[in-house]
Amino acid sequence: MRYTVLSKQEKTSMLSEMNIENVDTFYGNMYKLINNEQIKIPNHKSEIEVESILYNMAMKNLPASKAHCFLGAGCYNHHIPAAVESIIGRSEFLTSYTPYQPEISQGTLKAMFEFQTSISRIVGMDISNSSYYDGANSLASAITMSKSINKKNSAVIANTIHPDYIEVAKNYGHSICSMKNPEKQNISCIIVQYPDFHGSIPNLKNIRKIADEHSALMIVVVNEIIALGLLPPPIEADIVCGDASSIGIRNNFGGPHLGILACKKQYIRKISGRLCGETKDRIGNTAYTLTLSTREQHIKREKANSNICTNQALSAIAFTVHISLLGEHGFKKLANINHEKACILADELEKIPGISVKNTSFFNEFVAELPTTNVKLLIKKFIKKNIIAGYPIASDRILLAATELTTNQNIRVFCKALRNKFN
């Protein structure tokens, strides 16, 4: 396919139509990032020299695998078995294109079907699509889906939702308000994160009652899917969305992630994204194919549930491989280990004068109050000690996470650093 560049006149015409002065303004911060002098590679360098420059830049990073890491906030440091990357590295999965031709895509389609089945069972819903870009994207689509079902406009958040999720939903044009000031006559959905962004476990039955009082749908956001190995599945929900990258996918400095979107069977015609179905071929053998396509690629744009054009198929297959290796027993055991590690961390922090854990309930993440007025500065200083301390949520509060990779030695080093700082 040939690439035809835009002429100067065409660019000027497009910018004028958007009422934008120049390309720099159009790209905004992205343009500044691309042209950042700190990462700009000098001209006329050989391949060897470029590799050396990039390697030295990369060495400035501090990966979770080489630090005492207590950072979560939606991206958790979990162990990924070597078998996962070995299997998804096969050419049948790694280089396969969109499986529009089921005759030659049965392996990929079956893996996607198994992913849908796993997600549906874990979150307690009837139907799951075959993945989304990330949790924020799936929440935005869940709200769109809710509005399409009950023809109402506003979304209400019932507890502390991941701030990135809220920002993305707003960028989709959704009207979002809090429970303290709901637009009572026009509530389409009530959104609750489970566990919430601060790690607390909400009472879903209470939220369900509120949703029913307003004839609204209930959307449950799951940001740490391993929590559902210990907590009851959110069966009270009408729609479950969120992120499943804790299974099968490494942090990779923040991506890719793995969005999920699941719902009750009665809303199957409104769910967006791809759906893989099981059927029989002409000689009676089990076969798989994409079905109930509601994307604008397949049907009239005004009737489409979403304009999303793809999914995270490779990430979804990585999830499927990992969850298959774990099995139900292993998944529950992994969740228990995560919770136990977080409890040990919380107990040790409580022993330090001036530090208190604010949660009354949590899975593997909680908020700690510290005797400081500048948590961000503390985190920055701890990086020099090879400690990734956590996520700042206030001047004196920090969000901390522990996983199966958090060792007792990690906890001792972190707590010793805090004692030396505050005592």
C-alpha positions in Angstrom: 0.0 0.0 0.0 1.4 3.4 -1.0 1.7 6.2 1.4 0.6 9.6 0.0 1.7 12.6 2.0 -0.5 15.6 2.6 0.3 18.7 0.8 0.9 22.0 2.7 -2.4 23.3 1.4 -4.2 20.2 2.6 -2.7 20.5 6.1 -3.6 24.1 6.3 -7.2 23.4 5.2 -7.5 20.6 7.8 -6.1 22.8 10.6 -8.4 25.6 9.6 -11.4 23.3 9.7 -10.5 22.3 13.3 -9.9 25.9 14.2 -6.3 25.1 15.2 -3.4 27.4 14.4 -0.6 24.9 13.7 0.5 21.3 14.0 2.4 22.0 17.2 -0.8 23.1 18.9 -2.6 20.1 17.5 -0.2 17.6 19.0 0.3 19.6 22.2 2.3 17.8 24.9 3.0 14.8 22.6 5.0 17.1 20.3 7.0 18.4 23.3 7.7 14.8 24.4 8.9 13.7 20.9 11.2 16.7 20.8 12.5 16.5 24.3 16.1 17.4 24.3 16.8 14.9 27.1 15.9 11.9 24.9 16.8 13.3 21.5 19.4 11.1 19.7 22.1 13.0 17.9 22.1 12.9 14.1 24.5 10.8 12.0 25.1 8.0 14.4 25.8 4.4 13.5 23.6 1.5 14.6 26.1 0.5 17.2 26.2 4.0 18.6 22.4 4.3 18.7 22.1 1.0 20.5 24.6 2.2 23.1 22.8 5.5 23.6 19.4 3.8 24.0 20.9 1.1 26.3 22.4 3.8 28.6 19.0 5.6 28.7 17.2 2.3 29.6 19.7 1.7 32.4 18.3 4.8 34.1 15.0 3.0 34.7 14.4 1.1 37.9 12.3 -2.0 37.1 10.2 -3.6 39.8 12.2 -6.8 39.4 15.3 -5.1 40.6 13.9 -3.1 43.5 11.9 -3.4 46.7 8.6 -2.7 45.0 5.4 -1.7 46.8 3.7 0.1 43.9 0.3 -1.0 42.6 -2.4 1.5 41.7 -3.6 -0.6 38.8 -0.3 -2.1 37.6 0.9 -4.9 39.9 4.2 -6.7 40.1 3.2 -10.4 39.7 5.1 -13.5 38.6 4.5 -14.7 35.0 5.5 -18.3 34.3 8.0 -18.9 31.6 5.5 -21.2 29.8 3.2 -18.2 29.1 5.7 -16.3 26.9 6.9 -19.5 25.3 3.4 -20.5 24.2 2.2 -17.0 23.0 5.5 -16.7 21.2 4.5 -19.3 18.7 3.9 -17.9 15.3 0.3 -19.1 15.2 -0.5 -16.7 18.0 2.2 -14.0 17.8 1.8 -13.1 14.1 -1.8 -14.1 13.4 -4.1 -11.5 12.0 -7.7 -10.8 12.9 -9.5 -14.2 12.7 -12.2 -13.1 10.2 -11.6 -16.4 8.3 -12.6 -19.0 10.8 -11.5 -21.8 8.5 -7.9 -21.0 9.1 -8.2 -19.4 12.6 -9.6 -22.2 14.8 -6.7 -22.2 17.2 -6.8 -18.4 17.9 -10.6 -18.4 18.0 -10.7 -21.3 20.5 -8.2 -19.5 22.7 -10.3 -16.4 22.6 -13.4 -18.5 23.5 -11.6 -20.0 26.5 -10.6 -16.4 27.6 -14.3 -15.3 27.5 -15.3 -18.4 29.4 -12.6 -17.8 32.1 -13.5 -14.2 32.5 -17.2 -15.0 32.8 -16.7 -17.5 35.5 -14.2 -15.4 37.5 -16.4 -12.3 37.5 -19.7 -14.1 37.8 -21.3 -12.9 34.6 -23.0 -14.8 31.8 -21.2 -13.1 28.8 -17.7 -11.7 28.2 -16.3 -10.2 25.1 -12.9 -11.2 23.9 -11.0 -8.3 25.6 -10.5 -4.6 25.5 -7.5 -2.3 25.3 -7.4 -1.6 29.0 -9.6 -1.1 32.1 -10.2 2.6 31.5 -11.3 2.0 27.9 -13.6 -0.8 29.1 -15.3 1.4 31.7 -16.0 4.1 29.2 -17.6 1.5 26.9 -19.5 0.0 29.8 -21.1 3.5 30.5 -21.9 3.8 26.8 -23.5 0.4 26.9 -25.5 1.4 30.0 -26.8 4.5 28.3 -27.8 2.5 25.3 -29.8 0.1 27.5 -31.8 2.5 29.6 -31.6 5.7 27.5 -30.4 7.8 30.5 -27.5 10.1 30.6 -25.5 10.4 33.8 -23.1 8.0 35.6 -22.6 8.1 39.4 -19.5 6.8 41.1 -20.2 5.1 44.4 -16.6 4.9 45.8 -13.0 5.7 45.0 -12.5 4.8 41.3 -9.1 4.7 39.6 -8.5 8.4 38.5 -7.3 7.4 35.1 -10.5 5.5 34.5 -12.6 8.6 35.3 -10.5 10.8 33.0 -10.9 8.4 30.1 -14.6 8.1 30.7 -14.9 11.9 30.7 -12.9 12.1 27.5 -15.6 9.9 25.9 -18.0 12.6 26.8 -19.7 10.9 29.7 -21.3 13.0 32.5 -20.0 11.6 35.8 -21.1 12.8 39.3 -20.6 11.5 42.8 -23.1 9.8 45.1 -23.1 13.0 47.2 -24.7 15.0 44.4 -26.4 12.6 42.0 -28.7 13.7 39.1 -31.5 11.6 40.6 -33.9 11.8 37.7 -31.5 10.6 35.0 -29.0 8.1 36.5 -28.0 5.5 33.9 -25.6 3.6 36.0 -23.9 3.5 39.4 -20.2 2.6 39.2 -18.3 0.9 42.0 -14.7 -0.4 42.1 -14.1 -3.7 43.8 -11.8 -3.4 45.6 -11.8 0.4 45.4 -8.7 2.4 44.3 -7.6 2.7 48.0 -7.9 -1.0 48.4 -11.1 -1.1 50.6 -13.7 -3.8 49.9 -17.2 -2.2 49.3 -20.5 -3.8 50.2 -21.9 -4.6 46.7 -25.4 -5.5 48.0 -25.8 -2.0 49.4 -24.8 -0.5 46.0 -27.2 -2.9 44.3 -30.1 -1.6 46.4 -29.2 2.0 45.5 -29.1 1.2 41.8 -32.5 -0.5 42.0 -34.0 2.5 43.8 -32.9 4.7 40.8 -33.7 2.1 38.1 -30.1 2.3 37.2 -27.6 -0.4 36.1 -24.8 -1.4 38.3 -21.3 -1.4 36.9 -18.5 -3.1 38.9 -14.9 -2.1 38.0 -12.3 -4.8 38.8 -8.7 -3.3 38.7 -6.9 -6.3 40.3 -8.5 -9.5 39.0 -6.5 -11.8 41.4 -8.7 -10.3 44.2 -11.6 -12.4 42.8 -9.7 -15.6 43.8 -10.4 -14.6 47.4 -13.4 -12.3 47.3 -16.9 -13.4 46.1 -17.5 -12.6 42.4 -19.6 -9.4 41.8 -22.8 -11.2 40.8 -24.8 -8.2 42.0 -23.6 -6.3 38.9 -25.2 -5.9 35.5 -21.9 -5.1 33.9 -18.4 -5.9 35.0 -15.4 -4.2 33.4 -11.8 -3.5 34.4 -8.3 -4.9 33.9 -7.0 -8.5 33.9 -3.3 -7.8 33.2 -2.2 -9.2 36.6 -2.5 -12.7 35.0 -0.2 -13.4 32.1 1.2 -10.0 31.4 4.3 -8.3 32.8 4.3 -4.6 33.9 6.4 -3.5 31.0 6.6 0.0 32.5 2.8 0.4 32.1 1.5 -1.6 29.2 0.1 -3.2 27.3 -2.8 -4.0 29.6 -5.8 -6.3 29.2 -9.3 -4.8 29.4 -12.3 -6.9 30.2 -16.0 -6.4 29.7 -18.7 -8.8 30.8 -22.4 -8.6 31.4 -25.7 -10.5 32.1 -27.1 -12.5 29.2 -30.0 -10.1 28.7 -27.6 -7.4 27.6 -25.7 -9.5 25.1 -26.9 -7.4 22.1 -25.5 -4.3 23.7 -22.0 -5.4 24.6 -19.3 -3.9 22.4 -16.1 -5.4 21.1 -15.6 -8.9 19.7 -17.5 -12.0 20.7 -16.3 -15.5 19.8 -19.0 -18.2 19.7 -18.9 -22.0 19.6 -20.8 -23.8 16.9 -20.7 -26.9 14.7 -19.2 -27.1 11.2 -21.0 -28.8 8.3 -19.8 -32.3 9.3 -20.7 -31.8 13.0 -17.4 -31.0 14.6 -17.0 -28.3 17.2 -16.0 -25.0 15.6 -15.5 -21.4 16.6 -16.3 -18.1 14.9 -16.8 -14.4 15.6 -20.5 -13.7 16.2 -23.0 -11.0 17.1 -20.7 -8.3 15.6 -21.9 -4.9 16.8 -18.9 -2.8 15.6 -19.2 -0.2 13.0 -17.0 -2.2 10.7 -19.8 -4.8 10.4 -23.1 -2.9 10.7 -24.4 0.6 10.1 -22.5 3.2 12.2 -25.5 4.7 13.8 -26.5 1.2 15.1 -23.0 0.2 16.3 -22.4 -0.2 20.0 -18.7 0.8 19.6 -16.2 1.9 17.0 -13.5 -0.1 18.7 -11.7 -1.8 15.8 -9.6 -4.5 17.6 -8.9 -6.1 20.9 -5.9 -7.3 23.0 -5.9 -10.8 21.5 -2.3 -11.7 22.3 -2.7 -10.4 25.9 -5.9 -12.3 26.2 -4.2 -15.5 25.1 -1.4 -14.8 27.6 -4.1 -14.6 30.3 -5.7 -17.8 29.1 -2.4 -19.7 29.2 -1.6 -18.4 32.7 -5.0 -19.0 34.2 -5.0 -22.5 32.7 -1.7 -23.3 34.3 -3.0 -22.0 37.7 -6.4 -23.7 37.6 -9.1 -22.9 40.1 -7.1 -24.1 43.1 -3.9 -22.3 42.0 -5.9 -19.1 41.3 -7.4 -19.1 44.8 -4.0 -20.0 46.4 -2.3 -17.1 44.5 -5.0 -14.7 45.9 -4.5 -15.9 49.4 -0.7 -15.4 49.2 -1.2 -11.9 47.9 -3.5 -11.1 50.9 -1.2 -12.7 53.4 1.8 -10.6 52.1 -0.3 -7.4 52.4 -1.3 -8.3 55.9 2.3 -8.9 56.9 3.3 -5.5 55.4 0.4 -3.7 57.2 1.3 -5.3 60.5 4.9 -4.3 60.2 4.1 -0.7 59.3 1.7 -0.4 62.3 4.7 -1.1 64.5 6.4 2.0 63.4 5.5 5.1 65.5 3.6 7.7 63.6 2.5 5.3 60.8 -1.0 4.0 60.6 -3.0 1.8 58.1 -6.3 3.6 57.2 -8.2 0.6 55.7 -10.6 -1.5 57.7 -10.5 -4.0 54.9 -8.2 -4.7 51.9 -7.0 -7.4 49.5 -3.4 -6.7 48.6 -3.4 -2.9 48.6 -4.1 -0.3 51.3 -3.5 3.3 52.3 -0.9 4.2 55.0 -0.7 7.6 56.7 2.9 8.8 57.3 4.3 11.5 59.5 5.2 13.7 56.6 3.7 16.6 54.6 5.4 15.6 51.3 4.9 11.9 50.3 6.0 12.6 46.7 9.4 13.8 47.9 9.7 10.7 50.2 9.0 8.4 47.2 11.6 10.2 45.1 14.2 9.9 47.8 13.4 6.2 48.4 14.1 5.5 44.7 17.8 6.2 45.5 17.6 3.5 48.1 16.3 1.0 45.5 12.8 1.2 47.0 9.7 1.8 44.9 7.6 3.0 47.8 4.1 3.3 46.4 1.6 5.8 44.9 1.0 9.2 46.5 -2.7 9.9 47.1 -2.3 12.9 49.6 0.5 14.9 51.1 0.7 12.5 54.0 -0.9 9.3 52.6 0.5 6.6 50.3 -1.1 3.7 48.5 1.0 0.5 49.0 0.7 -2.9 47.4 2.1 -6.4 48.1 2.0 -9.4 45.9 3.4 -13.0 45.8 6.7 -11.4 44.7 7.0 -9.3 47.9 9.4 -11.0 50.2 9.9 -10.6 53.9 13.3 -9.1 53.1 11.6 -6.5 50.9 9.3 -5.6 53.8 12.2 -5.4 56.3 14.2 -3.1 54.0 11.2 -0.8 53.5 10.3 -0.6 57.1 13.9 0.0 58.2 14.1 2.9 55.7 10.9 4.4 57.2 12.1 4.0 60.7 15.4 5.7 59.9 13.4 8.5 58.2 10.9 9.2 61.0 12.5 8.0 64.2 
